[in-house]
Each structure stands twice: as structure tokens, then as C-alpha cells.
Amino acid sequence: SADRNHVHHLLLDRGYSHRKVTIILVVINMLFIAGAYFGRSMGCTPLIFIIFSLFFAGIGLLYYNRLKPRLSVTSLLNKDNKKVGSSKLIISKNAMLEEN
């Protein structure tokens, strides 16, 4: 089933545009290719271990440092701080809700 845990979604959720995400992923891919080319004297096993380690460390950093939506229950108030209607459930990606 579809989810938003792919690398491009993790970068999009950080506020990057589709264009920037594409450029970032292409540059990272070129860095891995260059690293594999210049590290070929190490042998296959250490090189594959290093590349996989860097890849999964990067994915882990993006995944575990992503912005998590927060749920809040709030009431609408007028200027005199009197309740104006029913409570609302707000889903926000910000840690703090802005006051209006």
C-alpha cells in the first residue's frame, strides 16, 4: 500500500520543492558513484559495507527527524475570551499552534 516514507516524501515534507528534491537526490547519487569509483581499491566487501552504511544512516536521519503531526483540541474564542461554538480538533505539523 502507498505510504509517505519514501526518501522523496521525507524531503518534500521538510519543505523542499520537487525540483530541489530531484537535484538533491541526483547529487547524492553522483556522490555515491564517485565514492564507489575512487574507493574501488578497497575491494568490494568494505566498499559495499561503507555505501550501505552511509545510505541507511542518511535514511534513518531523515526518517527519525521528520516533522510529526500533532493533535490539539481547542475552542474558538472571541475578543473577550468567551467561547464561540464547539471545540475543534486541529492537526498541525508545527509544535506550537499560532494564536490569532
C-alpha positions in Angstrom: 0.0 0.0 0.0 1.1 3.6 -0.6 2.8 5.5 2.2 4.8 8.7 2.7 8.0 7.0 4.0 9.9 7.2 0.7 13.0 9.4 0.5 11.4 12.0 -1.8 8.4 12.3 0.5 10.6 12.8 3.5 12.4 15.6 1.7 9.1 17.1 0.4 7.8 17.2 4.0 10.8 19.2 5.0 9.6 22.0 2.7 11.8 21.4 -0.4 10.2 21.8 -3.8 10.0 18.9 -6.3 12.9 20.5 -8.3 15.1 20.8 -5.2 14.4 17.2 -4.2 15.3 15.9 -7.6 18.6 17.9 -7.6 19.4 16.7 -4.1 18.8 13.1 -5.0 20.8 13.3 -8.2 23.8 14.9 -6.4 23.7 12.3 -3.7 23.6 9.6 -6.4 26.6 11.1 -8.1 28.5 11.3 -4.8 27.8 7.6 -4.2 29.0 6.8 -7.8 32.2 8.9 -7.3 32.8 7.3 -3.9 32.5 3.8 -5.4 34.8 4.7 -8.3 37.5 6.2 -6.1 37.1 3.6 -3.4 37.4 0.6 -5.7 40.9 -0.2 -4.5 39.5 -1.1 -1.1 37.7 -4.2 -2.5 34.1 -5.0 -3.0 33.1 -6.0 0.5 34.3 -3.0 2.5 33.1 -0.6 -0.2 29.6 -2.1 -0.2 29.5 -2.0 3.6 30.5 1.7 3.6 28.0 2.7 0.9 25.1 0.8 2.6 26.0 2.2 6.0 26.0 5.8 4.6 22.8 5.2 2.8 20.9 3.7 5.7 22.3 6.3 8.1 21.0 9.0 5.9 17.6 7.4 5.6 17.5 6.9 9.3 18.3 10.6 10.0 15.6 11.8 7.6 13.0 9.4 9.0 13.6 9.8 12.7 14.0 13.6 12.5 10.9 14.2 10.4 8.2 16.6 11.5 5.4 14.6 13.1 1.8 16.0 13.0 0.4 17.0 16.4 -3.2 16.8 17.5 -4.8 19.5 19.6 -8.3 20.2 20.8 -9.1 23.9 21.0 -12.1 26.1 21.3 -12.8 29.2 19.3 -12.8 32.3 21.4 -13.9 35.8 20.6 -12.0 39.0 21.6 -13.4 38.8 25.2 -12.0 35.2 25.6 -15.6 33.8 25.6 -16.2 30.5 23.8 -17.8 30.9 20.4 -19.0 27.5 19.4 -17.9 23.9 19.8 -14.4 22.5 20.2 -12.3 21.8 17.1 -9.7 19.1 16.5 -6.7 20.6 14.8 -3.9 18.6 13.1 -0.8 20.7 12.8 2.8 19.9 11.7 4.0 22.7 14.0 5.0 22.1 17.5 3.1 25.2 18.7 -0.1 26.5 17.3 -0.1 30.1 16.4 -2.5 32.4 18.2 -4.9 34.5 16.1 
